[in-house]
Amino acid sequence: MNLIARLLRLGRYTLAAGAILATPAVAADYPSRTITMIVPFAAGGPTDVIARIVAQHMSTTLGQAIVIENVVGAGGTTATTRAARANPDGYTIITGHMGTHAAAVPLYPKLAYDPRKDFAPVSLLAGTPILILARTDFPPKDLAEFIAYAKANGDKLNEAHAGVGSVSHVSCQLLNSVLGIKPTGVPFNGTGPAMNALVGKQVDFMCDQIVNAVPQIKGGTIKAYAIATPDRNPSLPDVPTTTEGGLPAFKAQAWNAIFAPKGTPEPVVAALNAAAVKALDDENVRKRLLDLGSVIPERSERTPEALGKLVESEIAKWTPVLKEAAAN
């Protein structure tokens, strides 16, 4: 089953028109200088890690450096707004995800951009399963105990996240809705800082993408109760699924992808897409991503058209889920 099919399976949940056609000279000259890739979260988080792995290979293919710029704030929407307003010439792109380009729509009524209209999709990069995590001295020993403990102490718990609209926030909103609890949310400027707070035992639990959690779980600095996918992940074979642990209603998998501002010339988008596709076919890149627990999309899922459809479907999926969670 391919990645997009997996994402649709997890949901209990046209490419935007108006692209400016470039002349052959523009396509032939691109890129002629450094490209800035905005990452809408702090360095060290899952989106940042994936972006850096892929960008390193893309820069070799394109023959120009790709500089990562971390811009934090408002669950990634600050950076995404900036990217939407950037000059559409291919020299400013963004690695967004399920939060910035889907969940932010229902969570931010005054969102300054529309993921469906203000971006040219480039390529899906990776799927990132969600884990239920806690500090090492959190009392529950397994998911069944976590469920019981959370229901009995929900209003006393502290939940770390990377800001409203981030994947860590959105996925735990779903978890809290399923459990019927309202813990105190503790926002951080990125999943990396949120993870550091969990490691430092400053918060009780969080929901996070597997890319950010594998090193900490294997290092014994946090505990993992379950992975919210139908199957166990090869990088963490001992972590049971939520279905195995008695919480089948909680299933979630995020994703990361590259976007350019609306109006970026089609040949430039094609060049960026080709470089991303080539990176995801590279054995070293694939190994690094798979070792972190990522799910690599098939070639058919890496097209701009496929990514555009994914954004539309994810907005449709998460809008009712998040509105229901907010109402409870």
FIPA-667744 format. One record per residue (C-alpha): residue number from 1; residue in one letter; x, y, z. Coordinates in Angstrom, 2 decimals, decimal comma. Layout:
REM residues N
<site NUM 'A' <X Y Z>>
...
***
This chain:
REM residues 328
<site 1 'M' <0,00 0,00 0,00>>
<site 2 'N' <1,44 3,39 -1,01>>
<site 3 'L' <1,92 6,33 1,35>>
<site 4 'I' <-1,06 8,38 0,23>>
<site 5 'A' <-3,26 5,30 0,49>>
<site 6 'R' <-1,91 4,76 4,00>>
<site 7 'L' <-2,72 8,36 4,92>>
<site 8 'L' <-6,25 7,97 3,58>>
<site 9 'R' <-6,59 4,64 5,42>>
<site 10 'L' <-5,64 6,37 8,66>>
<site 11 'G' <-8,36 8,96 8,25>>
<site 12 'R' <-11,31 8,31 10,34>>
<site 13 'Y' <-11,05 10,52 10,03>>
<site 14 'T' <-5,37 20,03 -8,79>>
<site 15 'L' <-2,65 21,59 -8,50>>
<site 16 'A' <-3,55 25,28 -7,99>>
<site 17 'A' <-4,30 27,08 -11,21>>
<site 18 'G' <-2,61 30,19 -12,38>>
<site 19 'A' <1,03 29,11 -12,59>>
<site 20 'I' <3,13 31,41 -14,72>>
<site 21 'L' <4,75 29,77 -17,66>>
<site 22 'A' <8,49 30,37 -17,90>>
<site 23 'T' <10,54 30,86 -20,99>>
<site 24 'P' <13,04 28,12 -21,91>>
<site 25 'A' <15,85 30,49 -20,87>>
<site 26 'V' <14,49 30,74 -17,32>>
<site 27 'A' <14,31 26,96 -17,01>>
<site 28 'A' <17,79 26,53 -18,45>>
<site 29 'D' <19,33 29,07 -16,08>>
<site 30 'Y' <17,67 27,75 -12,91>>
<site 31 'P' <19,16 27,61 -10,38>>
<site 32 'S' <21,95 30,14 -10,73>>
<site 33 'R' <22,34 30,98 -7,05>>
<site 34 'T' <21,68 29,69 -3,54>>
<site 35 'I' <18,18 28,43 -2,73>>
<site 36 'T' <16,61 29,11 0,68>>
<site 37 'M' <14,50 26,31 2,10>>
<site 38 'I' <12,36 27,57 4,97>>
<site 39 'V' <11,63 25,09 7,76>>
<site 40 'P' <8,72 26,36 9,87>>
<site 41 'F' <10,05 24,93 13,13>>
<site 42 'A' <13,16 24,94 15,29>>
<site 43 'A' <16,31 23,10 14,28>>
<site 44 'G' <16,42 19,48 15,41>>
<site 45 'G' <12,72 18,76 15,00>>
<site 46 'P' <11,32 16,13 12,60>>
<site 47 'T' <10,56 18,53 9,74>>
<site 48 'D' <14,02 20,06 10,07>>
<site 49 'V' <15,74 16,66 10,08>>
<site 50 'I' <13,89 15,41 7,00>>
<site 51 'A' <14,41 18,71 5,15>>
<site 52 'R' <18,16 18,69 5,78>>
<site 53 'I' <18,61 15,07 4,67>>
<site 54 'V' <16,75 15,62 1,40>>
<site 55 'A' <18,08 19,14 0,72>>
<site 56 'Q' <21,67 17,98 0,99>>
<site 57 'H' <21,17 15,58 -1,90>>
<site 58 'M' <19,02 18,01 -3,89>>
<site 59 'S' <21,75 20,65 -3,77>>
<site 60 'T' <24,15 18,25 -5,45>>
<site 61 'T' <21,65 17,53 -8,22>>
<site 62 'L' <20,80 21,20 -8,75>>
<site 63 'G' <24,41 22,39 -8,55>>
<site 64 'Q' <23,59 25,11 -6,01>>
<site 65 'A' <23,56 25,19 -2,23>>
<site 66 'I' <20,23 24,88 -0,42>>
<site 67 'V' <20,37 26,82 2,84>>
<site 68 'I' <17,94 25,81 5,60>>
<site 69 'E' <16,34 28,72 7,42>>
<site 70 'N' <14,41 27,86 10,58>>
<site 71 'V' <11,55 30,30 11,21>>
<site 72 'V' <9,48 29,53 14,32>>
<site 73 'G' <6,13 30,75 15,57>>
<site 74 'A' <2,38 30,09 15,57>>
<site 75 'G' <2,58 26,37 14,89>>
<site 76 'G' <4,57 26,92 11,72>>
<site 77 'T' <2,13 29,39 10,18>>
<site 78 'T' <4,45 32,39 10,61>>
<site 79 'A' <7,05 30,82 8,34>>
<site 80 'T' <4,44 29,46 5,95>>
<site 81 'T' <2,91 32,91 5,54>>
<site 82 'R' <6,34 34,28 4,74>>
<site 83 'A' <6,93 31,54 2,16>>
<site 84 'A' <3,56 32,20 0,52>>
<site 85 'R' <4,52 35,86 0,07>>
<site 86 'A' <8,03 35,17 -1,23>>
<site 87 'N' <9,08 35,97 -4,78>>
<site 88 'P' <7,88 33,02 -6,92>>
<site 89 'D' <11,20 32,40 -8,62>>
<site 90 'G' <12,21 29,10 -7,04>>
<site 91 'Y' <14,82 30,61 -4,74>>
<site 92 'T' <12,58 30,50 -1,66>>
<site 93 'I' <10,78 27,23 -0,95>>
<site 94 'I' <9,38 25,64 2,19>>
<site 95 'T' <9,19 22,19 3,71>>
<site 96 'G' <5,70 22,13 5,17>>
<site 97 'H' <3,64 19,34 6,63>>
<site 98 'M' <0,22 18,14 7,68>>
<site 99 'G' <-0,04 20,92 10,26>>
<site 100 'T' <1,00 23,94 8,19>>
<site 101 'H' <-0,74 22,86 5,00>>
<site 102 'A' <-3,89 21,15 6,32>>
<site 103 'A' <-4,72 21,35 10,03>>
<site 104 'A' <-3,94 25,07 10,21>>
<site 105 'V' <-6,99 25,80 8,05>>
<site 106 'P' <-9,62 24,89 10,70>>
<site 107 'L' <-7,41 25,94 13,63>>
<site 108 'Y' <-6,66 29,48 12,42>>
<site 109 'P' <-9,85 31,24 11,22>>
<site 110 'K' <-7,76 34,24 10,09>>
<site 111 'L' <-5,01 32,22 8,46>>
<site 112 'A' <-3,05 34,54 6,16>>
<site 113 'Y' <-2,67 31,93 3,42>>
<site 114 'D' <-4,65 29,17 1,75>>
<site 115 'P' <-2,56 25,99 1,31>>
<site 116 'R' <-4,64 25,04 -1,72>>
<site 117 'K' <-4,32 28,37 -3,56>>
<site 118 'D' <-1,17 30,13 -2,40>>
<site 119 'F' <1,41 27,42 -3,09>>
<site 120 'A' <2,75 25,38 -5,98>>
<site 121 'P' <3,15 21,80 -4,70>>
<site 122 'V' <6,59 20,36 -5,47>>
<site 123 'S' <6,98 16,91 -3,92>>
<site 124 'L' <5,93 14,74 -0,99>>
<site 125 'L' <9,04 13,74 0,98>>
<site 126 'A' <8,08 11,35 3,76>>
<site 127 'G' <5,35 10,01 5,96>>
<site 128 'T' <5,95 10,22 9,70>>
<site 129 'P' <3,93 7,97 12,03>>
<site 130 'I' <2,77 9,44 15,35>>
<site 131 'L' <3,78 8,07 18,77>>
<site 132 'I' <2,29 8,55 22,23>>
<site 133 'L' <5,25 9,48 24,44>>
<site 134 'A' <5,87 10,33 28,09>>
<site 135 'R' <8,63 11,25 30,53>>
<site 136 'T' <10,51 8,26 31,87>>
<site 137 'D' <9,07 8,57 35,39>>
<site 138 'F' <5,45 8,95 34,27>>
<site 139 'P' <3,53 6,35 36,34>>
<site 140 'P' <1,71 4,30 33,63>>
<site 141 'K' <3,76 1,31 32,42>>
<site 142 'D' <1,87 0,60 29,17>>
<site 143 'L' <-0,87 2,05 26,98>>
<site 144 'A' <-3,71 0,43 28,94>>
<site 145 'E' <-2,42 2,04 32,15>>
<site 146 'F' <-1,88 5,34 30,31>>
<site 147 'I' <-5,50 5,36 29,16>>
<site 148 'A' <-6,80 4,72 32,69>>
<site 149 'Y' <-4,41 7,23 34,26>>
<site 150 'A' <-5,17 9,94 31,72>>
<site 151 'K' <-8,92 9,56 32,16>>
<site 152 'A' <-8,56 9,78 35,94>>
<site 153 'N' <-6,12 12,69 35,94>>
<site 154 'G' <-6,70 14,47 32,62>>
<site 155 'D' <-7,09 17,98 34,01>>
<site 156 'K' <-3,85 17,62 36,01>>
<site 157 'L' <-1,64 16,55 33,09>>
<site 158 'N' <0,71 18,76 31,06>>
<site 159 'E' <0,99 18,06 27,32>>
<site 160 'A' <3,90 19,48 25,32>>
<site 161 'H' <3,46 20,57 21,71>>
<site 162 'A' <5,12 22,75 19,08>>
<site 163 'G' <2,36 25,35 18,88>>
<site 164 'V' <-1,27 25,41 17,81>>
<site 165 'G' <-1,56 23,79 14,40>>
<site 166 'S' <1,67 21,82 14,64>>
<site 167 'V' <1,57 18,05 14,12>>
<site 168 'S' <2,30 17,42 17,79>>
<site 169 'H' <-0,63 19,66 18,77>>
<site 170 'V' <-3,07 18,37 16,18>>
<site 171 'S' <-2,39 14,68 16,79>>
<site 172 'C' <-2,75 15,09 20,56>>
<site 173 'Q' <-5,98 17,02 20,01>>
<site 174 'L' <-7,28 13,86 18,38>>
<site 175 'L' <-5,91 11,70 21,19>>
<site 176 'N' <-7,45 13,92 23,87>>
<site 177 'S' <-10,79 13,82 22,05>>
<site 178 'V' <-10,71 10,03 21,88>>
<site 179 'L' <-9,86 9,80 25,59>>
<site 180 'G' <-12,26 12,56 26,61>>
<site 181 'I' <-9,61 14,54 28,51>>
<site 182 'K' <-8,49 18,18 28,61>>
<site 183 'P' <-4,86 18,38 29,74>>
<site 184 'T' <-2,99 21,67 29,96>>
<site 185 'G' <-1,20 22,34 26,69>>
<site 186 'V' <2,34 23,67 26,96>>
<site 187 'P' <3,47 25,23 23,65>>
<site 188 'F' <7,09 25,44 22,50>>
<site 189 'N' <8,76 27,00 19,45>>
<site 190 'G' <9,24 23,66 17,73>>
<site 191 'T' <9,07 19,96 18,42>>
<site 192 'G' <12,77 19,88 19,30>>
<site 193 'P' <12,32 22,18 22,31>>
<site 194 'A' <9,13 20,31 23,25>>
<site 195 'M' <11,05 17,04 23,18>>
<site 196 'N' <13,79 18,56 25,33>>
<site 197 'A' <11,15 19,50 27,90>>
<site 198 'L' <9,86 15,93 27,91>>
<site 199 'V' <13,37 14,53 28,31>>
<site 200 'G' <13,92 17,02 31,13>>
<site 201 'K' <10,68 15,83 32,81>>
<site 202 'Q' <9,19 19,32 32,69>>
<site 203 'V' <6,01 17,96 31,05>>
<site 204 'D' <4,09 14,70 31,29>>
<site 205 'F' <3,45 13,53 27,75>>
<site 206 'M' <3,25 14,47 24,10>>
<site 207 'C' <2,33 13,15 20,68>>
<site 208 'D' <5,22 13,33 18,25>>
<site 209 'Q' <6,44 12,24 14,86>>
<site 210 'I' <8,62 9,15 14,89>>
<site 211 'V' <11,58 10,99 13,29>>
<site 212 'N' <11,97 13,10 16,42>>
<site 213 'A' <11,51 10,23 18,86>>
<site 214 'V' <13,57 7,24 17,72>>
<site 215 'P' <16,92 8,41 19,16>>
<site 216 'Q' <15,33 9,35 22,49>>
<site 217 'I' <13,37 6,11 22,80>>
<site 218 'K' <16,39 3,99 21,97>>
<site 219 'G' <18,48 6,09 24,37>>
<site 220 'G' <16,01 5,53 27,19>>
<site 221 'T' <15,41 9,23 27,82>>
<site 222 'I' <11,64 8,99 27,19>>
<site 223 'K' <9,09 6,18 27,06>>
<site 224 'A' <6,83 5,24 24,15>>
<site 225 'Y' <3,40 3,76 24,79>>
<site 226 'A' <2,26 3,12 21,23>>
<site 227 'I' <2,53 4,01 17,56>>
<site 228 'A' <-0,67 5,27 15,94>>
<site 229 'T' <-0,45 3,26 12,70>>
<site 230 'P' <-2,02 -0,07 11,71>>
<site 231 'D' <1,36 -1,83 11,78>>
<site 232 'R' <4,48 -1,65 13,94>>
<site 233 'N' <7,41 0,32 12,57>>
<site 234 'P' <10,68 -1,50 11,72>>
<site 235 'S' <12,74 1,19 13,46>>
<site 236 'L' <10,87 0,58 16,73>>
<site 237 'P' <9,73 -3,05 16,53>>
<site 238 'D' <9,06 -3,33 20,27>>
<site 239 'V' <6,60 -0,43 20,36>>
<site 240 'P' <3,02 -1,78 19,99>>
<site 241 'T' <0,37 -0,19 17,82>>
<site 242 'T' <-2,51 1,70 19,39>>
<site 243 'T' <-4,81 -1,11 18,27>>
<site 244 'E' <-2,68 -3,68 20,08>>
<site 245 'G' <-2,66 -1,47 23,17>>
<site 246 'G' <-6,41 -1,06 23,33>>
<site 247 'L' <-6,90 2,33 21,63>>
<site 248 'P' <-7,86 1,51 18,01>>
<site 249 'A' <-9,70 4,83 17,55>>
<site 250 'F' <-6,43 6,76 17,67>>
<site 251 'K' <-4,59 6,48 14,38>>
<site 252 'A' <-2,48 9,26 12,89>>
<site 253 'Q' <0,39 9,71 10,47>>
<site 254 'A' <1,86 13,04 9,44>>
<site 255 'W' <3,81 13,92 6,29>>
<site 256 'N' <6,40 16,42 5,08>>
<site 257 'A' <6,56 17,98 1,62>>
<site 258 'I' <8,18 20,77 -0,38>>
<site 259 'F' <6,13 23,72 -1,61>>
<site 260 'A' <6,98 26,84 -3,63>>
<site 261 'P' <5,02 30,12 -3,73>>
<site 262 'K' <2,08 30,30 -6,12>>
<site 263 'G' <3,17 31,46 -9,56>>
<site 264 'T' <6,55 29,73 -9,50>>
<site 265 'P' <7,28 28,85 -13,16>>
<site 266 'E' <6,37 25,27 -14,05>>
<site 267 'P' <9,87 24,43 -15,37>>
<site 268 'V' <11,33 25,56 -12,04>>
<site 269 'V' <8,84 23,42 -10,11>>
<site 270 'A' <9,75 20,54 -12,40>>
<site 271 'A' <13,46 21,01 -11,68>>
<site 272 'L' <12,87 21,04 -7,93>>
<site 273 'N' <10,60 18,03 -8,18>>
<site 274 'A' <13,14 16,07 -10,21>>
<site 275 'A' <15,84 16,80 -7,63>>
<site 276 'A' <13,57 15,70 -4,77>>
<site 277 'V' <12,55 12,52 -6,59>>
<site 278 'K' <16,20 11,69 -7,25>>
<site 279 'A' <17,06 12,29 -3,60>>
<site 280 'L' <14,37 9,87 -2,44>>
<site 281 'D' <15,72 7,24 -4,83>>
<site 282 'D' <19,24 7,53 -3,38>>
<site 283 'E' <20,16 4,54 -1,19>>
<site 284 'N' <21,89 6,63 1,47>>
<site 285 'V' <19,02 9,11 1,74>>
<site 286 'R' <16,50 6,27 1,93>>
<site 287 'K' <18,48 4,50 4,64>>
<site 288 'R' <18,75 7,65 6,74>>
<site 289 'L' <15,03 8,31 6,47>>
<site 290 'L' <14,02 4,70 7,07>>
<site 291 'D' <16,31 4,43 10,10>>
<site 292 'L' <14,36 7,33 11,58>>
<site 293 'G' <11,09 5,50 10,98>>
<site 294 'S' <9,92 7,55 7,98>>
<site 295 'V' <7,69 6,10 5,27>>
<site 296 'I' <9,11 6,93 1,83>>
<site 297 'P' <6,49 7,72 -0,83>>
<site 298 'E' <6,40 5,82 -4,08>>
<site 299 'R' <7,37 7,70 -7,26>>
<site 300 'S' <3,72 8,19 -8,26>>
<site 301 'E' <3,12 9,99 -4,97>>
<site 302 'R' <5,97 12,46 -5,46>>
<site 303 'T' <4,41 14,43 -8,32>>
<site 304 'P' <3,16 18,00 -7,80>>
<site 305 'E' <-0,31 16,85 -8,82>>
<site 306 'A' <-0,36 14,07 -6,22>>
<site 307 'L' <0,79 16,47 -3,50>>
<site 308 'G' <-1,88 19,00 -4,44>>
<site 309 'K' <-4,57 16,33 -4,10>>
<site 310 'L' <-3,09 15,18 -0,79>>
<site 311 'V' <-3,33 18,71 0,64>>
<site 312 'E' <-6,98 18,95 -0,39>>
<site 313 'S' <-7,81 15,55 1,10>>
<site 314 'E' <-5,96 16,28 4,34>>
<site 315 'I' <-7,81 19,57 4,84>>
<site 316 'A' <-11,07 17,74 4,28>>
<site 317 'K' <-10,04 15,02 6,75>>
<site 318 'W' <-8,74 17,15 9,61>>
<site 319 'T' <-11,30 19,97 9,53>>
<site 320 'P' <-14,19 17,98 11,08>>
<site 321 'V' <-11,84 16,12 13,45>>
<site 322 'L' <-10,37 19,32 14,90>>
<site 323 'K' <-13,68 21,14 15,08>>
<site 324 'E' <-15,14 18,21 17,00>>
<site 325 'A' <-12,14 18,11 19,34>>
<site 326 'A' <-12,44 21,83 20,02>>
<site 327 'A' <-16,15 21,52 20,77>>
<site 328 'N' <-15,63 18,78 23,37>>
***
